[in-house]
């Protein structure tokens, strides 16, 4: 299926965490089918397995595969949890950049930065707060360009500055929450100097 060629090529660049003898299912297609399963409403490893099992024949025909069965949900979990998050993020950033029209005037683009709390990520047993992400969204294209984690003992401000530094948003209109209107938000607190008393 030609429309997925660029995405599959980018997914090929993600290192496979499995041993050579354990690569029965090609990583780019496991990732692509996992994405398709999530887009169509899947929210678990079992739902990804179900999606592949139900559509296996059509997926084989569309992508030239010969999968005799869907990978088990435990195998899917092992593969996805073993991936390097930074490498996956870079692949999706490159894909998002490729989807944007190159001729678009940067001054006409509106990039919205917004923080989100991941539903179900609160871990009361381990006393861990819910995970938070900051994402950059191109409002005209309707496309998430990138996202970064917000550190547990921090807030959106340093995450937003980091994200803006990593993206090419010069001359674009960038919108943020009122939280980012603070003056010099990263200025460290001034330390008092103690004079040494001489006897």
PyMOL commands that place a pseudoatom at each C-alpha (Angstrom):
pseudoatom trace, name=CA, resn=UNK, resi=1, chain=A, elem=C, hetatm=0, pos=[0.000, 0.000, 0.000]
pseudoatom trace, name=CA, resn=UNK, resi=2, chain=A, elem=C, hetatm=0, pos=[1.859, 3.039, -1.342]
pseudoatom trace, name=CA, resn=UNK, resi=3, chain=A, elem=C, hetatm=0, pos=[0.330, 5.605, 1.022]
pseudoatom trace, name=CA, resn=UNK, resi=4, chain=A, elem=C, hetatm=0, pos=[2.113, 3.963, 3.968]
pseudoatom trace, name=CA, resn=UNK, resi=5, chain=A, elem=C, hetatm=0, pos=[5.534, 3.629, 2.300]
pseudoatom trace, name=CA, resn=UNK, resi=6, chain=A, elem=C, hetatm=0, pos=[7.116, 6.682, 3.931]
pseudoatom trace, name=CA, resn=UNK, resi=7, chain=A, elem=C, hetatm=0, pos=[5.834, 5.791, 7.399]
pseudoatom trace, name=CA, resn=UNK, resi=8, chain=A, elem=C, hetatm=0, pos=[7.034, 2.188, 7.062]
pseudoatom trace, name=CA, resn=UNK, resi=9, chain=A, elem=C, hetatm=0, pos=[10.486, 3.433, 5.976]
pseudoatom trace, name=CA, resn=UNK, resi=10, chain=A, elem=C, hetatm=0, pos=[10.649, 5.612, 9.091]
pseudoatom trace, name=CA, resn=UNK, resi=11, chain=A, elem=C, hetatm=0, pos=[9.511, 2.736, 11.291]
pseudoatom trace, name=CA, resn=UNK, resi=12, chain=A, elem=C, hetatm=0, pos=[12.327, 0.622, 9.843]
pseudoatom trace, name=CA, resn=UNK, resi=13, chain=A, elem=C, hetatm=0, pos=[14.813, 3.039, 11.421]
pseudoatom trace, name=CA, resn=UNK, resi=14, chain=A, elem=C, hetatm=0, pos=[13.619, 2.149, 14.947]
pseudoatom trace, name=CA, resn=UNK, resi=15, chain=A, elem=C, hetatm=0, pos=[15.971, -0.445, 16.489]
pseudoatom trace, name=CA, resn=UNK, resi=16, chain=A, elem=C, hetatm=0, pos=[14.342, -3.830, 17.108]
pseudoatom trace, name=CA, resn=UNK, resi=17, chain=A, elem=C, hetatm=0, pos=[14.764, -4.936, 20.765]
pseudoatom trace, name=CA, resn=UNK, resi=18, chain=A, elem=C, hetatm=0, pos=[14.393, -8.650, 19.910]
pseudoatom trace, name=CA, resn=UNK, resi=19, chain=A, elem=C, hetatm=0, pos=[17.074, -11.259, 19.277]
pseudoatom trace, name=CA, resn=UNK, resi=20, chain=A, elem=C, hetatm=0, pos=[17.584, -12.312, 15.658]
pseudoatom trace, name=CA, resn=UNK, resi=21, chain=A, elem=C, hetatm=0, pos=[15.839, -15.653, 16.136]
pseudoatom trace, name=CA, resn=UNK, resi=22, chain=A, elem=C, hetatm=0, pos=[12.807, -13.972, 17.697]
pseudoatom trace, name=CA, resn=UNK, resi=23, chain=A, elem=C, hetatm=0, pos=[11.888, -11.766, 14.745]
pseudoatom trace, name=CA, resn=UNK, resi=24, chain=A, elem=C, hetatm=0, pos=[9.033, -13.796, 13.286]
pseudoatom trace, name=CA, resn=UNK, resi=25, chain=A, elem=C, hetatm=0, pos=[6.966, -10.632, 12.783]
pseudoatom trace, name=CA, resn=UNK, resi=26, chain=A, elem=C, hetatm=0, pos=[8.696, -7.656, 11.145]
pseudoatom trace, name=CA, resn=UNK, resi=27, chain=A, elem=C, hetatm=0, pos=[8.918, -4.692, 13.523]
pseudoatom trace, name=CA, resn=UNK, resi=28, chain=A, elem=C, hetatm=0, pos=[7.701, -1.958, 11.092]
pseudoatom trace, name=CA, resn=UNK, resi=29, chain=A, elem=C, hetatm=0, pos=[4.459, -3.857, 10.467]
pseudoatom trace, name=CA, resn=UNK, resi=30, chain=A, elem=C, hetatm=0, pos=[3.910, -4.684, 14.134]
pseudoatom trace, name=CA, resn=UNK, resi=31, chain=A, elem=C, hetatm=0, pos=[4.205, -0.958, 14.845]
pseudoatom trace, name=CA, resn=UNK, resi=32, chain=A, elem=C, hetatm=0, pos=[2.016, 0.078, 11.906]
pseudoatom trace, name=CA, resn=UNK, resi=33, chain=A, elem=C, hetatm=0, pos=[-0.730, -2.402, 12.773]
pseudoatom trace, name=CA, resn=UNK, resi=34, chain=A, elem=C, hetatm=0, pos=[-0.551, -1.326, 16.421]
pseudoatom trace, name=CA, resn=UNK, resi=35, chain=A, elem=C, hetatm=0, pos=[-1.074, 2.280, 15.313]
pseudoatom trace, name=CA, resn=UNK, resi=36, chain=A, elem=C, hetatm=0, pos=[-4.019, 1.285, 13.132]
pseudoatom trace, name=CA, resn=UNK, resi=37, chain=A, elem=C, hetatm=0, pos=[-5.535, -0.687, 16.000]
pseudoatom trace, name=CA, resn=UNK, resi=38, chain=A, elem=C, hetatm=0, pos=[-5.253, 2.283, 18.381]
pseudoatom trace, name=CA, resn=UNK, resi=39, chain=A, elem=C, hetatm=0, pos=[-6.662, 4.703, 15.784]
pseudoatom trace, name=CA, resn=UNK, resi=40, chain=A, elem=C, hetatm=0, pos=[-9.700, 2.446, 15.387]
pseudoatom trace, name=CA, resn=UNK, resi=41, chain=A, elem=C, hetatm=0, pos=[-10.346, 2.360, 19.128]
pseudoatom trace, name=CA, resn=UNK, resi=42, chain=A, elem=C, hetatm=0, pos=[-7.976, -0.263, 20.525]
pseudoatom trace, name=CA, resn=UNK, resi=43, chain=A, elem=C, hetatm=0, pos=[-6.631, 0.533, 23.990]
pseudoatom trace, name=CA, resn=UNK, resi=44, chain=A, elem=C, hetatm=0, pos=[-4.778, -2.612, 25.047]
pseudoatom trace, name=CA, resn=UNK, resi=45, chain=A, elem=C, hetatm=0, pos=[-2.320, -5.204, 23.789]
pseudoatom trace, name=CA, resn=UNK, resi=46, chain=A, elem=C, hetatm=0, pos=[-5.160, -7.692, 23.456]
pseudoatom trace, name=CA, resn=UNK, resi=47, chain=A, elem=C, hetatm=0, pos=[-7.115, -5.275, 21.282]
pseudoatom trace, name=CA, resn=UNK, resi=48, chain=A, elem=C, hetatm=0, pos=[-4.083, -4.915, 18.991]
pseudoatom trace, name=CA, resn=UNK, resi=49, chain=A, elem=C, hetatm=0, pos=[-3.884, -8.697, 18.706]
pseudoatom trace, name=CA, resn=UNK, resi=50, chain=A, elem=C, hetatm=0, pos=[-7.615, -8.840, 17.947]
pseudoatom trace, name=CA, resn=UNK, resi=51, chain=A, elem=C, hetatm=0, pos=[-7.306, -6.152, 15.265]
pseudoatom trace, name=CA, resn=UNK, resi=52, chain=A, elem=C, hetatm=0, pos=[-4.508, -8.042, 13.501]
pseudoatom trace, name=CA, resn=UNK, resi=53, chain=A, elem=C, hetatm=0, pos=[-6.314, -11.386, 13.811]
pseudoatom trace, name=CA, resn=UNK, resi=54, chain=A, elem=C, hetatm=0, pos=[-9.579, -10.026, 12.382]
pseudoatom trace, name=CA, resn=UNK, resi=55, chain=A, elem=C, hetatm=0, pos=[-7.907, -8.161, 9.505]
pseudoatom trace, name=CA, resn=UNK, resi=56, chain=A, elem=C, hetatm=0, pos=[-4.938, -10.493, 8.938]
pseudoatom trace, name=CA, resn=UNK, resi=57, chain=A, elem=C, hetatm=0, pos=[-5.906, -11.583, 5.412]
pseudoatom trace, name=CA, resn=UNK, resi=58, chain=A, elem=C, hetatm=0, pos=[-6.495, -8.025, 4.234]
pseudoatom trace, name=CA, resn=UNK, resi=59, chain=A, elem=C, hetatm=0, pos=[-3.301, -6.796, 5.891]
pseudoatom trace, name=CA, resn=UNK, resi=60, chain=A, elem=C, hetatm=0, pos=[-1.326, -9.597, 4.246]
pseudoatom trace, name=CA, resn=UNK, resi=61, chain=A, elem=C, hetatm=0, pos=[-2.767, -8.724, 0.838]
pseudoatom trace, name=CA, resn=UNK, resi=62, chain=A, elem=C, hetatm=0, pos=[-2.263, -4.983, 1.247]
pseudoatom trace, name=CA, resn=UNK, resi=63, chain=A, elem=C, hetatm=0, pos=[1.347, -5.163, 2.469]
pseudoatom trace, name=CA, resn=UNK, resi=64, chain=A, elem=C, hetatm=0, pos=[2.596, -8.322, 0.777]
pseudoatom trace, name=CA, resn=UNK, resi=65, chain=A, elem=C, hetatm=0, pos=[2.945, -10.304, 4.009]
pseudoatom trace, name=CA, resn=UNK, resi=66, chain=A, elem=C, hetatm=0, pos=[2.483, -13.993, 4.779]
pseudoatom trace, name=CA, resn=UNK, resi=67, chain=A, elem=C, hetatm=0, pos=[1.494, -13.904, 8.416]
pseudoatom trace, name=CA, resn=UNK, resi=68, chain=A, elem=C, hetatm=0, pos=[-0.271, -17.153, 9.276]
pseudoatom trace, name=CA, resn=UNK, resi=69, chain=A, elem=C, hetatm=0, pos=[-1.607, -15.821, 12.555]
pseudoatom trace, name=CA, resn=UNK, resi=70, chain=A, elem=C, hetatm=0, pos=[-1.568, -12.638, 14.618]
pseudoatom trace, name=CA, resn=UNK, resi=71, chain=A, elem=C, hetatm=0, pos=[1.248, -12.217, 17.154]
pseudoatom trace, name=CA, resn=UNK, resi=72, chain=A, elem=C, hetatm=0, pos=[0.177, -12.960, 20.718]
pseudoatom trace, name=CA, resn=UNK, resi=73, chain=A, elem=C, hetatm=0, pos=[-0.627, -9.977, 22.916]
pseudoatom trace, name=CA, resn=UNK, resi=74, chain=A, elem=C, hetatm=0, pos=[2.328, -10.925, 25.147]
pseudoatom trace, name=CA, resn=UNK, resi=75, chain=A, elem=C, hetatm=0, pos=[4.660, -10.715, 22.141]
pseudoatom trace, name=CA, resn=UNK, resi=76, chain=A, elem=C, hetatm=0, pos=[3.208, -7.335, 21.161]
pseudoatom trace, name=CA, resn=UNK, resi=77, chain=A, elem=C, hetatm=0, pos=[3.699, -6.079, 24.724]
pseudoatom trace, name=CA, resn=UNK, resi=78, chain=A, elem=C, hetatm=0, pos=[7.312, -7.309, 24.762]
pseudoatom trace, name=CA, resn=UNK, resi=79, chain=A, elem=C, hetatm=0, pos=[8.064, -5.578, 21.465]
pseudoatom trace, name=CA, resn=UNK, resi=80, chain=A, elem=C, hetatm=0, pos=[6.420, -2.243, 22.295]
pseudoatom trace, name=CA, resn=UNK, resi=81, chain=A, elem=C, hetatm=0, pos=[7.801, -2.030, 25.821]
pseudoatom trace, name=CA, resn=UNK, resi=82, chain=A, elem=C, hetatm=0, pos=[11.317, -2.781, 24.569]
pseudoatom trace, name=CA, resn=UNK, resi=83, chain=A, elem=C, hetatm=0, pos=[11.434, 0.153, 22.151]
pseudoatom trace, name=CA, resn=UNK, resi=84, chain=A, elem=C, hetatm=0, pos=[13.518, 3.268, 22.790]
pseudoatom trace, name=CA, resn=UNK, resi=85, chain=A, elem=C, hetatm=0, pos=[10.955, 6.078, 23.353]
pseudoatom trace, name=CA, resn=UNK, resi=86, chain=A, elem=C, hetatm=0, pos=[13.266, 8.777, 21.986]
pseudoatom trace, name=CA, resn=UNK, resi=87, chain=A, elem=C, hetatm=0, pos=[13.821, 6.907, 18.727]
pseudoatom trace, name=CA, resn=UNK, resi=88, chain=A, elem=C, hetatm=0, pos=[10.089, 6.330, 18.310]
pseudoatom trace, name=CA, resn=UNK, resi=89, chain=A, elem=C, hetatm=0, pos=[9.398, 10.020, 18.995]
pseudoatom trace, name=CA, resn=UNK, resi=90, chain=A, elem=C, hetatm=0, pos=[11.937, 11.081, 16.363]
pseudoatom trace, name=CA, resn=UNK, resi=91, chain=A, elem=C, hetatm=0, pos=[10.362, 8.771, 13.784]
pseudoatom trace, name=CA, resn=UNK, resi=92, chain=A, elem=C, hetatm=0, pos=[6.939, 10.287, 14.381]
pseudoatom trace, name=CA, resn=UNK, resi=93, chain=A, elem=C, hetatm=0, pos=[8.321, 13.827, 14.286]
pseudoatom trace, name=CA, resn=UNK, resi=94, chain=A, elem=C, hetatm=0, pos=[9.875, 13.130, 10.885]
pseudoatom trace, name=CA, resn=UNK, resi=95, chain=A, elem=C, hetatm=0, pos=[6.599, 11.642, 9.691]
pseudoatom trace, name=CA, resn=UNK, resi=96, chain=A, elem=C, hetatm=0, pos=[4.621, 14.680, 10.899]
pseudoatom trace, name=CA, resn=UNK, resi=97, chain=A, elem=C, hetatm=0, pos=[7.085, 17.052, 9.236]
pseudoatom trace, name=CA, resn=UNK, resi=98, chain=A, elem=C, hetatm=0, pos=[6.719, 15.138, 5.972]
pseudoatom trace, name=CA, resn=UNK, resi=99, chain=A, elem=C, hetatm=0, pos=[2.937, 15.466, 6.075]
pseudoatom trace, name=CA, resn=UNK, resi=100, chain=A, elem=C, hetatm=0, pos=[3.085, 19.261, 6.286]
pseudoatom trace, name=CA, resn=UNK, resi=101, chain=A, elem=C, hetatm=0, pos=[2.937, 21.129, 3.023]
pseudoatom trace, name=CA, resn=UNK, resi=102, chain=A, elem=C, hetatm=0, pos=[6.427, 22.500, 2.297]
pseudoatom trace, name=CA, resn=UNK, resi=103, chain=A, elem=C, hetatm=0, pos=[5.049, 25.622, 0.601]
pseudoatom trace, name=CA, resn=UNK, resi=104, chain=A, elem=C, hetatm=0, pos=[3.052, 26.729, 3.639]
pseudoatom trace, name=CA, resn=UNK, resi=105, chain=A, elem=C, hetatm=0, pos=[3.986, 30.239, 4.758]
pseudoatom trace, name=CA, resn=UNK, resi=106, chain=A, elem=C, hetatm=0, pos=[5.395, 29.863, 8.310]
pseudoatom trace, name=CA, resn=UNK, resi=107, chain=A, elem=C, hetatm=0, pos=[3.748, 33.131, 9.372]
pseudoatom trace, name=CA, resn=UNK, resi=108, chain=A, elem=C, hetatm=0, pos=[0.360, 31.582, 8.587]
pseudoatom trace, name=CA, resn=UNK, resi=109, chain=A, elem=C, hetatm=0, pos=[0.931, 28.515, 10.746]
pseudoatom trace, name=CA, resn=UNK, resi=110, chain=A, elem=C, hetatm=0, pos=[-0.477, 28.380, 14.274]
pseudoatom trace, name=CA, resn=UNK, resi=111, chain=A, elem=C, hetatm=0, pos=[1.222, 25.965, 16.663]
pseudoatom trace, name=CA, resn=UNK, resi=112, chain=A, elem=C, hetatm=0, pos=[-0.635, 25.284, 19.916]
pseudoatom trace, name=CA, resn=UNK, resi=113, chain=A, elem=C, hetatm=0, pos=[1.323, 23.951, 22.894]
pseudoatom trace, name=CA, resn=UNK, resi=114, chain=A, elem=C, hetatm=0, pos=[-0.846, 22.224, 25.447]
pseudoatom trace, name=CA, resn=UNK, resi=115, chain=A, elem=C, hetatm=0, pos=[-0.265, 19.900, 28.374]
pseudoatom trace, name=CA, resn=UNK, resi=116, chain=A, elem=C, hetatm=0, pos=[-2.283, 16.726, 28.889]
pseudoatom trace, name=CA, resn=UNK, resi=117, chain=A, elem=C, hetatm=0, pos=[-2.558, 14.221, 31.720]
pseudoatom trace, name=CA, resn=UNK, resi=118, chain=A, elem=C, hetatm=0, pos=[-2.522, 10.605, 30.586]
pseudoatom trace, name=CA, resn=UNK, resi=119, chain=A, elem=C, hetatm=0, pos=[-5.721, 8.919, 31.720]
pseudoatom trace, name=CA, resn=UNK, resi=120, chain=A, elem=C, hetatm=0, pos=[-5.114, 5.882, 33.903]
pseudoatom trace, name=CA, resn=UNK, resi=121, chain=A, elem=C, hetatm=0, pos=[-1.420, 6.672, 34.491]
pseudoatom trace, name=CA, resn=UNK, resi=122, chain=A, elem=C, hetatm=0, pos=[-1.804, 7.496, 38.195]
pseudoatom trace, name=CA, resn=UNK, resi=123, chain=A, elem=C, hetatm=0, pos=[-0.077, 4.811, 40.267]
pseudoatom trace, name=CA, resn=UNK, resi=124, chain=A, elem=C, hetatm=0, pos=[-1.357, 4.912, 43.837]
pseudoatom trace, name=CA, resn=UNK, resi=125, chain=A, elem=C, hetatm=0, pos=[0.441, 1.688, 44.800]
pseudoatom trace, name=CA, resn=UNK, resi=126, chain=A, elem=C, hetatm=0, pos=[3.869, 3.127, 43.941]
pseudoatom trace, name=CA, resn=UNK, resi=127, chain=A, elem=C, hetatm=0, pos=[2.895, 6.662, 45.030]
pseudoatom trace, name=CA, resn=UNK, resi=128, chain=A, elem=C, hetatm=0, pos=[3.458, 8.053, 41.535]
pseudoatom trace, name=CA, resn=UNK, resi=129, chain=A, elem=C, hetatm=0, pos=[1.532, 10.981, 40.091]
pseudoatom trace, name=CA, resn=UNK, resi=130, chain=A, elem=C, hetatm=0, pos=[-0.273, 10.731, 36.771]
pseudoatom trace, name=CA, resn=UNK, resi=131, chain=A, elem=C, hetatm=0, pos=[2.045, 11.145, 33.780]
pseudoatom trace, name=CA, resn=UNK, resi=132, chain=A, elem=C, hetatm=0, pos=[1.834, 14.466, 31.932]
pseudoatom trace, name=CA, resn=UNK, resi=133, chain=A, elem=C, hetatm=0, pos=[2.790, 15.306, 28.356]
pseudoatom trace, name=CA, resn=UNK, resi=134, chain=A, elem=C, hetatm=0, pos=[3.185, 18.561, 26.478]
pseudoatom trace, name=CA, resn=UNK, resi=135, chain=A, elem=C, hetatm=0, pos=[2.389, 18.371, 22.789]
pseudoatom trace, name=CA, resn=UNK, resi=136, chain=A, elem=C, hetatm=0, pos=[2.749, 20.741, 19.853]
pseudoatom trace, name=CA, resn=UNK, resi=137, chain=A, elem=C, hetatm=0, pos=[-0.291, 20.787, 17.567]
pseudoatom trace, name=CA, resn=UNK, resi=138, chain=A, elem=C, hetatm=0, pos=[-0.462, 22.387, 14.111]
pseudoatom trace, name=CA, resn=UNK, resi=139, chain=A, elem=C, hetatm=0, pos=[-4.020, 23.740, 14.127]
pseudoatom trace, name=CA, resn=UNK, resi=140, chain=A, elem=C, hetatm=0, pos=[-4.346, 24.194, 10.355]
pseudoatom trace, name=CA, resn=UNK, resi=141, chain=A, elem=C, hetatm=0, pos=[-3.032, 20.745, 9.458]
pseudoatom trace, name=CA, resn=UNK, resi=142, chain=A, elem=C, hetatm=0, pos=[-4.772, 19.101, 12.427]
pseudoatom trace, name=CA, resn=UNK, resi=143, chain=A, elem=C, hetatm=0, pos=[-1.508, 17.331, 13.200]
pseudoatom trace, name=CA, resn=UNK, resi=144, chain=A, elem=C, hetatm=0, pos=[0.459, 16.638, 16.380]
pseudoatom trace, name=CA, resn=UNK, resi=145, chain=A, elem=C, hetatm=0, pos=[4.040, 17.599, 15.552]
pseudoatom trace, name=CA, resn=UNK, resi=146, chain=A, elem=C, hetatm=0, pos=[5.785, 16.360, 18.688]
pseudoatom trace, name=CA, resn=UNK, resi=147, chain=A, elem=C, hetatm=0, pos=[5.450, 15.807, 22.397]
pseudoatom trace, name=CA, resn=UNK, resi=148, chain=A, elem=C, hetatm=0, pos=[7.709, 15.719, 25.458]
pseudoatom trace, name=CA, resn=UNK, resi=149, chain=A, elem=C, hetatm=0, pos=[7.275, 14.376, 28.964]
pseudoatom trace, name=CA, resn=UNK, resi=150, chain=A, elem=C, hetatm=0, pos=[6.682, 16.861, 31.777]
pseudoatom trace, name=CA, resn=UNK, resi=151, chain=A, elem=C, hetatm=0, pos=[8.898, 15.861, 34.669]
pseudoatom trace, name=CA, resn=UNK, resi=152, chain=A, elem=C, hetatm=0, pos=[7.018, 14.761, 37.770]
pseudoatom trace, name=CA, resn=UNK, resi=153, chain=A, elem=C, hetatm=0, pos=[8.376, 17.537, 40.021]
pseudoatom trace, name=CA, resn=UNK, resi=154, chain=A, elem=C, hetatm=0, pos=[8.210, 20.229, 37.359]
pseudoatom trace, name=CA, resn=UNK, resi=155, chain=A, elem=C, hetatm=0, pos=[5.625, 21.956, 35.153]
pseudoatom trace, name=CA, resn=UNK, resi=156, chain=A, elem=C, hetatm=0, pos=[4.962, 22.885, 31.533]
pseudoatom trace, name=CA, resn=UNK, resi=157, chain=A, elem=C, hetatm=0, pos=[7.346, 25.853, 31.408]
pseudoatom trace, name=CA, resn=UNK, resi=158, chain=A, elem=C, hetatm=0, pos=[10.707, 24.069, 30.975]
pseudoatom trace, name=CA, resn=UNK, resi=159, chain=A, elem=C, hetatm=0, pos=[9.030, 21.407, 28.816]
pseudoatom trace, name=CA, resn=UNK, resi=160, chain=A, elem=C, hetatm=0, pos=[7.629, 24.104, 26.491]
pseudoatom trace, name=CA, resn=UNK, resi=161, chain=A, elem=C, hetatm=0, pos=[10.987, 25.841, 26.171]
pseudoatom trace, name=CA, resn=UNK, resi=162, chain=A, elem=C, hetatm=0, pos=[12.644, 22.537, 25.385]
pseudoatom trace, name=CA, resn=UNK, resi=163, chain=A, elem=C, hetatm=0, pos=[10.005, 21.651, 22.781]
pseudoatom trace, name=CA, resn=UNK, resi=164, chain=A, elem=C, hetatm=0, pos=[10.193, 25.061, 21.098]
pseudoatom trace, name=CA, resn=UNK, resi=165, chain=A, elem=C, hetatm=0, pos=[13.955, 24.679, 20.898]
pseudoatom trace, name=CA, resn=UNK, resi=166, chain=A, elem=C, hetatm=0, pos=[13.636, 21.317, 19.162]
pseudoatom trace, name=CA, resn=UNK, resi=167, chain=A, elem=C, hetatm=0, pos=[10.985, 22.288, 16.603]
pseudoatom trace, name=CA, resn=UNK, resi=168, chain=A, elem=C, hetatm=0, pos=[11.313, 24.592, 13.608]
pseudoatom trace, name=CA, resn=UNK, resi=169, chain=A, elem=C, hetatm=0, pos=[8.678, 27.146, 14.606]
pseudoatom trace, name=CA, resn=UNK, resi=170, chain=A, elem=C, hetatm=0, pos=[10.479, 30.382, 13.708]
pseudoatom trace, name=CA, resn=UNK, resi=171, chain=A, elem=C, hetatm=0, pos=[8.004, 32.960, 12.304]
pseudoatom trace, name=CA, resn=UNK, resi=172, chain=A, elem=C, hetatm=0, pos=[5.042, 30.752, 13.306]
pseudoatom trace, name=CA, resn=UNK, resi=173, chain=A, elem=C, hetatm=0, pos=[2.312, 31.901, 15.677]
pseudoatom trace, name=CA, resn=UNK, resi=174, chain=A, elem=C, hetatm=0, pos=[2.648, 29.888, 18.905]
pseudoatom trace, name=CA, resn=UNK, resi=175, chain=A, elem=C, hetatm=0, pos=[-0.119, 29.757, 21.503]
pseudoatom trace, name=CA, resn=UNK, resi=176, chain=A, elem=C, hetatm=0, pos=[0.377, 28.654, 25.105]
pseudoatom trace, name=CA, resn=UNK, resi=177, chain=A, elem=C, hetatm=0, pos=[-1.554, 28.645, 28.376]
pseudoatom trace, name=CA, resn=UNK, resi=178, chain=A, elem=C, hetatm=0, pos=[-1.431, 31.666, 30.698]
pseudoatom trace, name=CA, resn=UNK, resi=179, chain=A, elem=C, hetatm=0, pos=[1.028, 29.732, 32.867]
pseudoatom trace, name=CA, resn=UNK, resi=180, chain=A, elem=C, hetatm=0, pos=[3.747, 30.687, 30.383]
pseudoatom trace, name=CA, resn=UNK, resi=181, chain=A, elem=C, hetatm=0, pos=[3.213, 34.441, 30.821]
pseudoatom trace, name=CA, resn=UNK, resi=182, chain=A, elem=C, hetatm=0, pos=[5.541, 34.591, 33.824]
pseudoatom trace, name=CA, resn=UNK, resi=183, chain=A, elem=C, hetatm=0, pos=[8.557, 36.847, 33.517]
pseudoatom trace, name=CA, resn=UNK, resi=184, chain=A, elem=C, hetatm=0, pos=[11.895, 35.067, 33.397]
pseudoatom trace, name=CA, resn=UNK, resi=185, chain=A, elem=C, hetatm=0, pos=[10.373, 31.701, 34.396]
pseudoatom trace, name=CA, resn=UNK, resi=186, chain=A, elem=C, hetatm=0, pos=[13.707, 29.867, 34.423]
pseudoatom trace, name=CA, resn=UNK, resi=187, chain=A, elem=C, hetatm=0, pos=[15.693, 32.443, 36.385]
pseudoatom trace, name=CA, resn=UNK, resi=188, chain=A, elem=C, hetatm=0, pos=[17.254, 30.717, 39.392]
pseudoatom trace, name=CA, resn=UNK, resi=189, chain=A, elem=C, hetatm=0, pos=[16.531, 32.178, 42.840]
pseudoatom trace, name=CA, resn=UNK, resi=190, chain=A, elem=C, hetatm=0, pos=[19.079, 34.731, 43.990]
pseudoatom trace, name=CA, resn=UNK, resi=191, chain=A, elem=C, hetatm=0, pos=[21.406, 33.450, 46.645]
pseudoatom trace, name=CA, resn=UNK, resi=192, chain=A, elem=C, hetatm=0, pos=[22.262, 35.569, 49.605]
pseudoatom trace, name=CA, resn=UNK, resi=193, chain=A, elem=C, hetatm=0, pos=[25.905, 36.243, 50.219]
pseudoatom trace, name=CA, resn=UNK, resi=194, chain=A, elem=C, hetatm=0, pos=[27.074, 35.842, 53.779]
pseudoatom trace, name=CA, resn=UNK, resi=195, chain=A, elem=C, hetatm=0, pos=[29.834, 38.177, 54.809]
pseudoatom trace, name=CA, resn=UNK, resi=196, chain=A, elem=C, hetatm=0, pos=[32.584, 36.551, 56.761]
pseudoatom trace, name=CA, resn=UNK, resi=197, chain=A, elem=C, hetatm=0, pos=[33.133, 38.330, 60.051]
pseudoatom trace, name=CA, resn=UNK, resi=198, chain=A, elem=C, hetatm=0, pos=[36.762, 39.048, 60.924]
pseudoatom trace, name=CA, resn=UNK, resi=199, chain=A, elem=C, hetatm=0, pos=[37.837, 39.021, 64.588]
for i in range(1, 199): cmd.bond("trace and resi %d" % i, "trace and resi %d" % (i + 1))
show_as sticks, trace
zoom trace
